[in-house]
Amino acid sequence: MDLWTFVLLVVLTGVAAGLVGSLSGLGGAVVVIPVLVLAFAVPFPEATGAGLITILATSSTAGATYVRDRLSDLRIGMFLEIATVPGALIGATLTVFLTHASLDSLLLVALGGVLLAIIPGSLQRRHEELPSGIVPDARSQRFALRGQYHDAVLDRDVPYAAAETSPALGVMFGAGVVSGMFGIGAGVFKVLALDRYLHLPMKVSTATSNFMMGVTAAAGAGILLLAGYVNPVIAAPAAIGTALGAYAGSRILPTLRNRTVRLLFLPVVGGLAIETILRGLGIG
């Protein structure tokens, strides 16, 4: 495959990844990294570095749009970043050490497990449109972790408030570690914390996750850049494509139901997870 064909295919992969990432809040790298490893035989550390760059593109594009449309909750996002950034620094450092120890296959299997972890929690709440009966905890009340957004589908303003902040912070620290290690933005855990523990509407969870991912990815990308794992020939076209896809996704999200957002890309994630685990085990 010549260079320009490779660049074009990576751009197209980035477009699909950006669309997935901006709509689901999982980050475009959840598609970019498995495709780079499985289809283009890119070494895992370089795929991780490119993944973190695509997260920056997704967050900068879709995140800015969601902030403008008042879907992202900046107060809740910045509150949770106090846990994700330290986790990302630790995770990126672990990736460098594991790679030098020739444990790339272990990382691939672990990444597949992380992708599979997305599915059960989302399926359990597949019929829920809006959370109900939410009781904010003391920390949520103290920091006024609440807000309101206009739902275009329901045609009404939807108020919300953060519920269980302590477990959400714990999950966010784990999200930071996963983001730094696998370069996927760990949107799965961010959305899990925002949706399951804080009990925010799914659209707010997705939009706030997109906003937060850029900050988390920047922390991990710096370490991988210094270690030489950010290849511009791979990362640049992936980021360009991701930005285009993320912009398209940011225009579509407000027109979807919350439960549609929850279910839309689970089959894609499941398929990528299985393929990644098989490749890590040396099968196929």
Secondary structure, DSSP 8 states (H G I E B T S, - for coil): --HHHHHHHHHHHHHHHHHHHHHHSS-THHHHHHHHHHHH---HHHHHHHHHHHHHHHIIIIIHHHHHTT-S-HHHHHHHHHHHHHHHHHHHHHHHHHHHTT-HHHHHHHHHHHHHTHHHHHHHTTT-SS--S----HHHHHTT-EEEEEETTTTEEEEEE---HHHHHHHHHHHHHHHHHHSSTTHHHHHHIIIIIS---HHHHHHHHHHHHHHHHHHHHHHHHHTT---HHHHHHHHHHHHHHHHHHHHHGGGS-HHHHHHTTHHHHHHHHHHHHHHHTT--
